[in-house]
Amino acid sequence: MNPQNHIPHTVRVEFTRPGKGTSSFEELLIVDEVECKVLLLERHDQHATANGETILEPASPIIWFVFPGAWYEVGRFHTPAHIFTGWYTNICTPFEMHGAEWRTTDLFLDLWQPLGGVARFLDEEDLAKAMHIGLVDQRTERMIERTRAELWEAVRRGTWPPEVTREIDLPYVTARRSGAG
């Protein structure tokens, strides 16, 4: 990826969680390429765990990689002290991007790959419950299962997460944000 000269600007991302409403995030668009958009969420204000392990703390920065047309986005997670901790793949509908207004729908299932740890899917019970009560239609269920299989095969081959998520890190994003990149 060769990011074009691009002046970072804010986009509003609306993230709908079926059965739980919509959240909006103001994120800084750092890289705007056809194949990948790179966003910086400077401070995520929620606490997230996976199997009792903290994977995200309040005040942590996240770099989000959005691949237009894909049924996922990938986040580089960090501690509040900006220490990289791992990759979080969120299975979601392809992003609808209209200028500085973006929308997607969370599809419950996530893949967590801690730095130096073992990859594992998260929220499988939430997905099963959502399917059981009809929050996910059959077409979407098939897309989730296909995406899950593709991601797991890429993990098995050692090709997941995508190379761009390994190359673009917090120092790179910070430099571009301040205009030095």
MDTraj code that builds the backbone (N, CA, C; nanometers):
import mdtraj as md
import numpy as np

residues = "MET ASN PRO GLN ASN HIS ILE PRO HIS THR VAL ARG VAL GLU PHE THR ARG PRO GLY LYS GLY THR SER SER PHE GLU GLU LEU LEU ILE VAL ASP GLU VAL GLU CYS LYS VAL LEU LEU LEU GLU ARG HIS ASP GLN HIS ALA THR ALA ASN GLY GLU THR ILE LEU GLU PRO ALA SER PRO ILE ILE TRP PHE VAL PHE PRO GLY ALA TRP TYR GLU VAL GLY ARG PHE HIS THR PRO ALA HIS ILE PHE THR GLY TRP TYR THR ASN ILE CYS THR PRO PHE GLU MET HIS GLY ALA GLU TRP ARG THR THR ASP LEU PHE LEU ASP LEU TRP GLN PRO LEU GLY GLY VAL ALA ARG PHE LEU ASP GLU GLU ASP LEU ALA LYS ALA MET HIS ILE GLY LEU VAL ASP GLN ARG THR GLU ARG MET ILE GLU ARG THR ARG ALA GLU LEU TRP GLU ALA VAL ARG ARG GLY THR TRP PRO PRO GLU VAL THR ARG GLU ILE ASP LEU PRO TYR VAL THR ALA ARG ARG SER GLY ALA GLY".split()
xyz = np.array([
    [0.0848, -0.1173, 0.0000],
    [0.0000, 0.0000, 0.0000],
    [0.0888, 0.1228, 0.0000],
    [0.0620, 0.2113, -0.0889],
    [0.1321, 0.3390, -0.0960],
    [0.0312, 0.4498, -0.0708],
    [0.0154, 0.4892, 0.0568],
    [-0.0852, 0.5914, 0.0851],
    [-0.0623, 0.7179, 0.0044],
    [-0.1682, 0.7648, -0.0573],
    [-0.1612, 0.8901, -0.1316],
    [-0.1424, 1.0043, -0.0328],
    [-0.0986, 1.1177, -0.0836],
    [-0.0957, 1.2341, 0.0037],
    [-0.2404, 1.2614, 0.0439],
    [-0.2611, 1.2581, 0.1711],
    [-0.3967, 1.2665, 0.2229],
    [-0.3919, 1.3439, 0.3534],
    [-0.4756, 1.4420, 0.3659],
    [-0.4840, 1.5180, 0.4898],
    [-0.5851, 1.4464, 0.5794],
    [-0.5412, 1.3985, 0.6965],
    [-0.6346, 1.3297, 0.7859],
    [-0.7551, 1.4169, 0.8190],
    [-0.8706, 1.3547, 0.8223],
    [-0.9918, 1.4253, 0.8628],
    [-1.0834, 1.3293, 0.9375],
    [-1.1804, 1.3852, 1.0057],
    [-1.2686, 1.3068, 1.0905],
    [-1.3834, 1.2463, 1.0105],
    [-1.4130, 1.1207, 1.0416],
    [-1.5336, 1.0566, 0.9904],
    [-1.6141, 1.0088, 1.1114],
    [-1.7427, 1.0037, 1.0917],
    [-1.8305, 0.9531, 1.1970],
    [-1.8715, 0.8117, 1.1584],
    [-1.8410, 0.7172, 1.2454],
    [-1.8740, 0.5776, 1.2198],
    [-1.9909, 0.5396, 1.3095],
    [-2.1015, 0.4986, 1.2448],
    [-2.2172, 0.4479, 1.3187],
    [-2.2097, 0.2967, 1.3172],
    [-2.2104, 0.2416, 1.4351],
    [-2.1904, 0.0988, 1.4537],
    [-2.3156, 0.0428, 1.5199],
    [-2.3963, -0.0304, 1.4423],
    [-2.5213, -0.0852, 1.4941],
    [-2.4983, -0.2269, 1.5444],
    [-2.5487, -0.2525, 1.6638],
    [-2.5446, -0.3863, 1.7217],
    [-2.6894, -0.4338, 1.7330],
    [-2.7308, -0.5294, 1.6479],
    [-2.8702, -0.5750, 1.6533],
    [-2.9119, -0.6122, 1.7955],
    [-3.0243, -0.5558, 1.8359],
    [-3.0753, -0.5813, 1.9690],
    [-3.0139, -0.4923, 2.0757],
    [-2.9120, -0.4130, 2.0392],
    [-2.8442, -0.3292, 2.1391],
    [-2.8318, -0.1833, 2.0975],
    [-2.8809, -0.1464, 1.9805],
    [-2.8771, -0.0068, 1.9397],
    [-2.7554, 0.0307, 1.8564],
    [-2.7354, 0.1606, 1.8423],
    [-2.6290, 0.2146, 1.7577],
    [-2.5390, 0.3051, 1.8398],
    [-2.4087, 0.2921, 1.8169],
    [-2.3091, 0.3799, 1.8784],
    [-2.2416, 0.4576, 1.7673],
    [-2.2019, 0.5809, 1.7970],
    [-2.1292, 0.6628, 1.7010],
    [-1.9905, 0.6919, 1.7553],
    [-1.8931, 0.6864, 1.6668],
    [-1.7545, 0.7132, 1.7031],
    [-1.6980, 0.8164, 1.6061],
    [-1.6299, 0.9151, 1.6589],
    [-1.5563, 1.0109, 1.5770],
    [-1.4156, 0.9546, 1.5618],
    [-1.3760, 0.9237, 1.4388],
    [-1.2458, 0.8636, 1.4140],
    [-1.1730, 0.9450, 1.3082],
    [-1.0423, 0.9413, 1.3137],
    [-0.9593, 1.0164, 1.2204],
    [-0.9192, 0.9254, 1.1051],
    [-0.9577, 0.9627, 0.9825],
    [-0.9205, 0.8872, 0.8637],
    [-0.7763, 0.9240, 0.8298],
    [-0.6868, 0.8288, 0.8471],
    [-0.5431, 0.8512, 0.8306],
    [-0.4966, 0.8132, 0.6901],
    [-0.5462, 0.6993, 0.6410],
    [-0.5116, 0.6503, 0.5067],
    [-0.6424, 0.6238, 0.4340],
    [-0.6534, 0.6761, 0.3120],
    [-0.7758, 0.6620, 0.2336],
    [-0.7406, 0.6058, 0.0970],
    [-0.7247, 0.4766, 0.0912],
    [-0.6933, 0.4056, -0.0326],
    [-0.8152, 0.3255, -0.0756],
    [-0.8203, 0.2879, -0.2012],
    [-0.9330, 0.2110, -0.2525],
    [-0.9456, 0.0786, -0.1776],
    [-0.8327, 0.0094, -0.1565],
    [-0.8370, -0.1251, -0.0981],
    [-0.8406, -0.1267, 0.0541],
    [-0.8048, -0.0164, 0.1182],
    [-0.8022, -0.0143, 0.2645],
    [-0.8101, 0.1287, 0.3160],
    [-0.8931, 0.1474, 0.4155],
    [-0.9040, 0.2747, 0.4869],
    [-0.8487, 0.2507, 0.6275],
    [-0.7696, 0.3453, 0.6771],
    [-0.7114, 0.3312, 0.8102],
    [-0.7626, 0.4455, 0.8968],
    [-0.8259, 0.4079, 1.0069],
    [-0.8862, 0.5031, 1.0990],
    [-0.8178, 0.4961, 1.2347],
    [-0.8098, 0.6080, 1.3017],
    [-0.7589, 0.6123, 1.4378],
    [-0.8705, 0.6540, 1.5314],
    [-0.9007, 0.5669, 1.6254],
    [-0.9886, 0.6019, 1.7370],
    [-0.8935, 0.6300, 1.8527],
    [-0.8765, 0.7570, 1.8851],
    [-0.7717, 0.7965, 1.9791],
    [-0.7935, 0.7463, 2.1207],
    [-0.9179, 0.7358, 2.1628],
    [-0.9469, 0.6900, 2.2987],
    [-1.0756, 0.6093, 2.2987],
    [-1.0625, 0.4813, 2.3131],
    [-1.1807, 0.3969, 2.3290],
    [-1.2140, 0.3967, 2.4773],
    [-1.3381, 0.4226, 2.5109],
    [-1.3722, 0.4419, 2.6514],
    [-1.4429, 0.3249, 2.7178],
    [-1.4283, 0.2056, 2.6612],
    [-1.4909, 0.0893, 2.7236],
    [-1.3855, -0.0140, 2.7591],
    [-1.4236, -0.1031, 2.8465],
    [-1.3386, -0.2131, 2.8890],
    [-1.3885, -0.3382, 2.8167],
    [-1.2974, -0.4164, 2.7596],
    [-1.3362, -0.5394, 2.6896],
    [-1.2515, -0.6556, 2.7407],
    [-1.3181, -0.7692, 2.7574],
    [-1.2487, -0.8898, 2.8012],
    [-1.2787, -1.0045, 2.7066],
    [-1.1917, -1.1044, 2.7090],
    [-1.2121, -1.2288, 2.6343],
    [-1.1700, -1.3422, 2.7261],
    [-1.2655, -1.4253, 2.7622],
    [-1.2385, -1.5375, 2.8530],
    [-1.1706, -1.4903, 2.9812],
    [-1.2180, -1.3784, 3.0348],
    [-1.1647, -1.3262, 3.1589],
    [-1.0373, -1.2443, 3.1462],
    [-0.9805, -1.2384, 3.0271],
    [-0.8578, -1.1616, 3.0019],
    [-0.8949, -1.0245, 2.9466],
    [-0.8340, -0.9199, 3.0006],
    [-0.8573, -0.7854, 2.9486],
    [-0.7887, -0.7723, 2.8137],
    [-0.8655, -0.7330, 2.7125],
    [-0.8061, -0.7115, 2.5802],
    [-0.8096, -0.5642, 2.5398],
    [-0.8875, -0.4848, 2.6127],
    [-0.8947, -0.3422, 2.5838],
    [-0.9365, -0.2686, 2.7098],
    [-0.8616, -0.1633, 2.7427],
    [-0.8898, -0.0820, 2.8605],
    [-0.9416, 0.0548, 2.8170],
    [-1.0166, 0.1215, 2.9047],
    [-1.0573, 0.2582, 2.8732],
    [-0.9348, 0.3470, 2.8475],
    [-0.9509, 0.4434, 2.7581],
    [-0.8467, 0.5399, 2.7188],
    [-0.7429, 0.4796, 2.6247],
    [-0.7716, 0.3630, 2.5681],
    [-0.6779, 0.2985, 2.4759],
    [-0.7016, 0.3429, 2.3325],
    [-0.5940, 0.3636, 2.2556],
    [-0.6114, 0.3924, 2.1128],
    [-0.6313, 0.2628, 2.0337],
    [-0.7093, 0.2734, 1.9271],
    [-0.7300, 0.1603, 1.8353],
    [-0.7078, 0.2119, 1.6936],
    [-0.6348, 0.1360, 1.6154],
    [-0.6240, 0.1631, 1.4720],
    [-0.7170, 0.0640, 1.4036],
    [-0.8133, 0.1151, 1.3283],
    [-0.9076, 0.0301, 1.2563],
    [-0.8717, 0.0279, 1.1080],
    [-0.8740, -0.0899, 1.0500],
    [-0.8491, -0.1107, 0.9078],
    [-0.9800, -0.1572, 0.8459],
    [-1.0337, -0.0764, 0.7564],
    [-1.1602, -0.1063, 0.6901],
    [-1.1283, -0.1421, 0.5453],
    [-1.1765, -0.2580, 0.5027],
    [-1.1541, -0.3071, 0.3672],
    [-1.2875, -0.3022, 0.2937],
    [-1.3066, -0.2014, 0.2064],
    [-1.4366, -0.1853, 0.1402],
    [-1.4855, -0.3155, 0.0753],
    [-1.6108, -0.3489, 0.1039],
    [-1.6725, -0.4696, 0.0501],
    [-1.6522, -0.5932, 0.1357],
    [-1.5622, -0.5883, 0.2318],
    [-1.5341, -0.7048, 0.3171],
    [-1.6337, -0.7132, 0.4322],
    [-1.6529, -0.8333, 0.4823],
    [-1.7439, -0.8583, 0.5937],
    [-1.6678, -0.8591, 0.7254],
    [-1.5711, -0.7702, 0.7383],
    [-1.4929, -0.7582, 0.8610],
    [-1.4167, -0.6266, 0.8592],
    [-1.3681, -0.5894, 0.9753],
    [-1.2710, -0.4826, 0.9931],
    [-1.1694, -0.5373, 1.0925],
    [-1.0477, -0.4856, 1.0876],
    [-0.9430, -0.5329, 1.1780],
    [-0.8941, -0.4159, 1.2611],
    [-0.8855, -0.4378, 1.3917],
    [-0.8340, -0.3365, 1.4821],
    [-0.7013, -0.3774, 1.5422],
    [-0.6089, -0.2813, 1.5494],
    [-0.4847, -0.2990, 1.6264],
    [-0.5133, -0.2401, 1.7635],
    [-0.5129, -0.3242, 1.8657],
    [-0.5442, -0.2805, 2.0014],
    [-0.4164, -0.2459, 2.0764],
    [-0.4301, -0.1482, 2.1656],
    [-0.3173, -0.0997, 2.2451],
    [-0.3638, -0.0772, 2.3885],
    [-0.2683, -0.0655, 2.4785],
    [-0.2987, -0.0240, 2.6151],
    [-0.3080, 0.1283, 2.6173],
    [-0.3565, 0.1864, 2.7270],
    [-0.3565, 0.3330, 2.7368],
    [-0.2158, 0.3927, 2.7240],
    [-0.1122, 0.3130, 2.7550],
    [0.0269, 0.3595, 2.7427],
    [0.0811, 0.3367, 2.6013],
    [-0.0088, 0.3012, 2.5069],
    [0.0235, 0.2840, 2.3648],
    [0.1071, 0.1588, 2.3354],
    [0.0987, 0.0579, 2.4199],
    [0.1671, -0.0693, 2.3953],
    [0.0732, -0.1588, 2.3157],
    [0.1211, -0.2072, 2.2020],
    [0.0412, -0.2925, 2.1137],
    [0.0149, -0.4268, 2.1821],
    [-0.1119, -0.4727, 2.1770],
    [-0.1483, -0.5981, 2.2443],
    [-0.1991, -0.7070, 2.1504],
    [-0.2520, -0.6711, 2.0328],
    [-0.3009, -0.7744, 1.9421],
    [-0.3996, -0.7195, 1.8408],
    [-0.4481, -0.8114, 1.7569],
    [-0.5417, -0.7769, 1.6492],
    [-0.6802, -0.8303, 1.6833],
    [-0.7792, -0.7480, 1.6558],
    [-0.9186, -0.7820, 1.6817],
    [-0.9929, -0.7706, 1.5495],
    [-1.0398, -0.8836, 1.4989],
    [-1.1174, -0.8819, 1.3750],
    [-1.2641, -0.8871, 1.4117],
    [-1.3347, -0.7851, 1.3711],
    [-1.4768, -0.7724, 1.3966],
    [-1.5519, -0.8127, 1.2703],
    [-1.6294, -0.9187, 1.2784],
    [-1.7120, -0.9573, 1.1640],
    [-1.8336, -0.8653, 1.1638],
    [-1.8523, -0.7977, 1.0502],
    [-1.9573, -0.6966, 1.0383],
    [-1.9997, -0.6873, 0.8914],
    [-2.1066, -0.6169, 0.8682],
    [-2.1484, -0.5960, 0.7297],
    [-2.0473, -0.5051, 0.6608],
    [-2.0379, -0.5136, 0.5278],
    [-1.9499, -0.4187, 0.4579],
    [-1.9904, -0.2748, 0.4922],
    [-1.8908, -0.1905, 0.5100],
    [-1.9163, -0.0516, 0.5469],
    [-1.9869, 0.0217, 0.4338],
    [-2.0864, 0.1009, 0.4707],
    [-2.1482, 0.1963, 0.3794],
    [-2.0781, 0.3284, 0.4077],
    [-2.0136, 0.3840, 0.3050],
    [-1.9370, 0.5070, 0.3240],
    [-1.9965, 0.6169, 0.2372],
    [-2.0479, 0.7196, 0.3024],
    [-2.1055, 0.8348, 0.2336],
    [-2.0344, 0.9582, 0.2866],
    [-1.9278, 0.9987, 0.2171],
    [-1.8475, 1.1122, 0.2635],
    [-1.7879, 1.0825, 0.3994],
    [-1.8180, 1.1678, 0.4960],
    [-1.7654, 1.1521, 0.6314],
    [-1.8616, 1.0772, 0.7232],
    [-1.9633, 1.0143, 0.6639],
    [-2.0598, 0.9352, 0.7411],
    [-2.0475, 0.7892, 0.6986],
    [-2.0072, 0.7037, 0.7901],
    [-1.9899, 0.5605, 0.7619],
    [-2.0806, 0.4801, 0.8528],
    [-2.1283, 0.3650, 0.8003],
    [-2.2168, 0.2789, 0.8786],
    [-2.1801, 0.1320, 0.8566],
    [-2.1966, 0.0562, 0.9632],
    [-2.1816, -0.0886, 0.9549],
    [-2.2660, -0.1513, 1.0644],
    [-2.2905, -0.2821, 1.0509],
    [-2.3651, -0.3564, 1.1518],
    [-2.2772, -0.4683, 1.2049],
    [-2.2632, -0.4717, 1.3360],
    [-2.1874, -0.5765, 1.4034],
    [-2.2611, -0.7096, 1.3875],
    [-2.1868, -0.8150, 1.3582],
    [-2.2472, -0.9468, 1.3392],
    [-2.2054, -1.0448, 1.4482],
    [-2.1758, -0.9907, 1.5659],
    [-2.1545, -1.0634, 1.6903],
    [-2.0203, -1.1356, 1.7006],
    [-1.9776, -1.2071, 1.5983],
    [-1.8589, -1.2912, 1.6062],
    [-1.7320, -1.2097, 1.5837],
    [-1.6308, -1.2341, 1.6661],
    [-1.5041, -1.1624, 1.6572],
    [-1.3891, -1.2629, 1.6662],
    [-1.2742, -1.2226, 1.6144],
    [-1.1531, -1.3032, 1.6227],
    [-1.0476, -1.2223, 1.6954],
    [-0.9956, -1.2748, 1.8053],
    [-0.8914, -1.2075, 1.8831],
    [-0.7599, -1.2812, 1.8646],
    [-0.6551, -1.2061, 1.8287],
    [-0.5211, -1.2611, 1.8112],
    [-0.4249, -1.1813, 1.8984],
    [-0.4043, -1.2264, 2.0227],
    [-0.3133, -1.1520, 2.1088],
    [-0.1705, -1.1625, 2.0571],
    [-0.0943, -1.0566, 2.0749],
    [0.0451, -1.0570, 2.0335],
    [0.1154, -1.1718, 2.1061],
    [0.1702, -1.2644, 2.0302],
    [0.2403, -1.3782, 2.0884],
    [0.1504, -1.4853, 2.1460],
    [0.0195, -1.4755, 2.1228],
    [-0.0741, -1.5726, 2.1791],
    [-0.1476, -1.6502, 2.0716],
    [-0.2472, -1.7239, 2.1136],
    [-0.3249, -1.8103, 2.0254],
    [-0.4537, -1.7403, 1.9823],
    [-0.4817, -1.7429, 1.8531],
    [-0.6038, -1.6826, 1.7988],
    [-0.7258, -1.7621, 1.8447],
    [-0.8348, -1.6889, 1.8713],
    [-0.9593, -1.7562, 1.9084],
    [-1.0788, -1.6673, 1.8738],
    [-1.1883, -1.7342, 1.8384],
    [-1.3114, -1.6612, 1.8125],
    [-1.3784, -1.6265, 1.9440],
    [-1.4417, -1.5108, 1.9466],
    [-1.5127, -1.4611, 2.0641],
    [-1.6601, -1.4453, 2.0321],
    [-1.7400, -1.4472, 2.1339],
    [-1.8833, -1.4152, 2.1260],
    [-1.9639, -1.5145, 2.0428],
    [-1.9183, -1.6388, 2.0389],
    [-1.9929, -1.7407, 1.9646],
    [-2.1305, -1.7639, 2.0254],
    [-2.1395, -1.7565, 2.1583],
    [-2.2693, -1.7733, 2.2243],
    [-2.3638, -1.6586, 2.1902],
    [-2.3092, -1.5363, 2.1807],
    [-2.3920, -1.4217, 2.1430],
    [-2.4468, -1.4387, 2.0012],
    [-2.3631, -1.4895, 1.9111],
    [-2.4079, -1.5149, 1.7740],
    [-2.5170, -1.6211, 1.7717],
    [-2.4967, -1.7304, 1.8442],
    [-2.5966, -1.8379, 1.8478],
    [-2.7301, -1.7857, 1.9007],
    [-2.7252, -1.7047, 2.0046],
    [-2.8480, -1.6479, 2.0611],
    [-2.9155, -1.5550, 1.9603],
    [-2.8364, -1.4702, 1.8939],
    [-2.8914, -1.3774, 1.7948],
    [-2.9587, -1.4529, 1.6803],
    [-2.8967, -1.5617, 1.6368],
    [-2.9564, -1.6417, 1.5294],
    [-3.0852, -1.7072, 1.5795],
    [-3.0827, -1.7563, 1.7016],
    [-3.1992, -1.8244, 1.7586],
    [-3.3201, -1.7311, 1.7696],
    [-3.2967, -1.6052, 1.8071],
    [-3.4101, -1.5134, 1.8245],
    [-3.4402, -1.4319, 1.6988],
    [-3.3698, -1.4603, 1.5898],
    [-3.4023, -1.3988, 1.4623],
    [-3.3391, -1.2636, 1.4342],
    [-3.2329, -1.2260, 1.5075],
    [-3.1654, -1.0995, 1.4792],
    [-3.0746, -1.1089, 1.3574],
    [-3.0476, -1.2322, 1.3125],
    [-2.9620, -1.2550, 1.1961],
    [-3.0407, -1.3399, 1.0967],
    [-3.0559, -1.2894, 0.9735],
    [-3.1278, -1.3667, 0.8724],
    [-3.0371, -1.4762, 0.8137],
    [-3.0962, -1.5675, 0.7358],
    [-3.0211, -1.6821, 0.6836],
    [-2.9084, -1.6406, 0.5894],
    [-2.9322, -1.5411, 0.5051],
    [-2.8269, -1.4949, 0.4139],
    [-2.7078, -1.4430, 0.4931],
    [-2.7349, -1.3614, 0.5950],
    [-2.6280, -1.3059, 0.6775],
    [-2.5585, -1.4168, 0.7560],
    [-2.6345, -1.5118, 0.8047],
    [-2.5761, -1.6261, 0.8766],
    [-2.4772, -1.7003, 0.7864],
    [-2.5125, -1.7203, 0.6608],
    [-2.4209, -1.7873, 0.5665],
    [-2.2945, -1.7039, 0.5450],
    [-2.3089, -1.5717, 0.5351],
    [-2.1921, -1.4853, 0.5174],
    [-2.1013, -1.4885, 0.6412],
    [-2.1617, -1.4911, 0.7590],
    [-2.0824, -1.5000, 0.8823],
    [-2.0032, -1.6301, 0.8833],
    [-2.0697, -1.7400, 0.8522],
    [-2.0018, -1.8704, 0.8548],
    [-1.8933, -1.8781, 0.7476],
    [-1.9194, -1.8234, 0.6301],
    [-1.8173, -1.8220, 0.5249],
    [-1.6977, -1.7364, 0.5661],
    [-1.7255, -1.6200, 0.6255],
    [-1.6179, -1.5324, 0.6713],
    [-1.5386, -1.5994, 0.7821],
    [-1.6060, -1.6636, 0.8759],
    [-1.5379, -1.7351, 0.9839],
    [-1.4432, -1.8411, 0.9265],
    [-1.4919, -1.9193, 0.8316],
    [-1.4086, -2.0244, 0.7723],
    [-1.2878, -1.9652, 0.6989],
    [-1.3091, -1.8580, 0.6241],
    [-1.1985, -1.7934, 0.5507],
    [-1.0947, -1.7368, 0.6476],
    [-1.1407, -1.6720, 0.7540],
    [-1.0481, -1.6158, 0.8519],
    [-0.9680, -1.7254, 0.9204],
    [-1.0367, -1.8328, 0.9610],
    [-0.9669, -1.9395, 1.0318],
    [-0.8637, -2.0078, 0.9419],
    [-0.8974, -2.0248, 0.8160],
    [-0.8012, -2.0831, 0.7215],
    [-0.6803, -1.9911, 0.7058],
    [-0.7024, -1.8609, 0.6991],
    [-0.5912, -1.7661, 0.6879],
    [-0.5064, -1.7671, 0.8153],
    [-0.5690, -1.7788, 0.9317],
    [-0.4932, -1.7907, 1.0574],
    [-0.4077, -1.9165, 1.0521],
    [-0.4677, -2.0265, 1.0101],
    [-0.3961, -2.1543, 1.0029],
    [-0.2749, -2.1450, 0.9104],
    [-0.2896, -2.0737, 0.7987],
    [-0.1796, -2.0568, 0.7024],
    [-0.0774, -1.9522, 0.7470],
    [-0.1121, -1.8735, 0.8487],
    [-0.0229, -1.7677, 0.8952],
    [-0.0317, -1.6407, 0.8139],
    [-0.1429, -1.6241, 0.7415],
    [-0.1601, -1.5048, 0.6577],
    [-0.2639, -1.4070, 0.7136],
    [-0.3094, -1.4329, 0.8355],
    [-0.4029, -1.3411, 0.8989],
    [-0.3409, -1.2920, 1.0267],
    [-0.3479, -1.1666, 1.0562],
    [-0.4191, -1.0593, 0.9896],
    [-0.3462, -1.0129, 0.8633],
    [-0.4135, -0.9330, 0.7804],
    [-0.3525, -0.8849, 0.6566],
    [-0.2228, -0.8077, 0.6835],
    [-0.1333, -0.8140, 0.5877],
    [-0.0016, -0.7514, 0.6005],
    [-0.0110, -0.6027, 0.6349],
    [-0.1053, -0.5316, 0.5763],
    [-0.1170, -0.3880, 0.6026],
    [-0.1375, -0.3602, 0.7518],
    [-0.2055, -0.4514, 0.8223],
    [-0.2289, -0.4321, 0.9661],
    [-0.1034, -0.4594, 1.0478],
    [-0.0067, -0.5229, 0.9874],
    [0.1218, -0.5467, 1.0533],
    [0.2176, -0.4309, 1.0252],
    [0.2016, -0.3690, 0.9080],
    [0.2922, -0.2615, 0.8645],
    [0.2563, -0.1257, 0.9239],
    [0.1284, -0.0953, 0.9271],
    [0.0853, 0.0365, 0.9759],
    [0.0596, 0.0248, 1.1260],
    [0.1439, 0.0917, 1.2020],
    [0.1363, 0.0835, 1.3471],
    [0.1085, 0.2207, 1.4079],
    [0.1052, 0.2260, 1.5401],
    [0.0702, 0.3507, 1.6075],
    [0.1707, 0.4634, 1.5810],
    [0.3039, 0.4378, 1.5807],
    [0.3944, 0.5477, 1.5465],
    [0.3696, 0.6034, 1.4053],
    [0.3407, 0.5153, 1.3089],
    [0.3116, 0.5600, 1.1721],
    [0.1863, 0.6479, 1.1707],
    [0.0807, 0.5992, 1.2347],
    [-0.0462, 0.6723, 1.2380],
    [-0.0302, 0.8063, 1.3091],
    [0.0431, 0.8058, 1.4196],
    [0.0655, 0.9299, 1.4945],
    [0.1416, 1.0317, 1.4102],
    [0.2420, 0.9851, 1.3361],
    [0.3182, 1.0759, 1.2492],
    [0.2291, 1.1340, 1.1402],
    [0.1433, 1.0509, 1.0766],
    [0.0532, 1.0997, 0.9727],
    [-0.0506, 1.1953, 1.0310],
    [-0.0955, 1.1652, 1.1513],
    [-0.1951, 1.2502, 1.2174],
    [-0.1400, 1.3907, 1.2395],
    [-0.0141, 1.3977, 1.2770],
    [0.0458, 1.5283, 1.3044],
    [0.1030, 1.5950, 1.1796],
    [0.0922, 1.5270, 1.0645],
    [0.1388, 1.5850, 0.9393],
    [0.2838, 1.5572, 0.9085],
    [0.3498, 1.4740, 0.9885],
    [0.4916, 1.4444, 0.9659],
    [0.5115, 1.3249, 0.8732],
    [0.4003, 1.2497, 0.8435],
    [0.4147, 1.1267, 0.7659],
    [0.3967, 1.1502, 0.6275],
])
top = md.Topology()
chain = top.add_chain()
for i, resn in enumerate(residues, 1):
    res = top.add_residue(resn, chain, resSeq=i)
    for name in ("N", "CA", "C"):
        top.add_atom(name, md.element.get_by_symbol(name[0]), res)
traj = md.Trajectory(xyz[None], top)
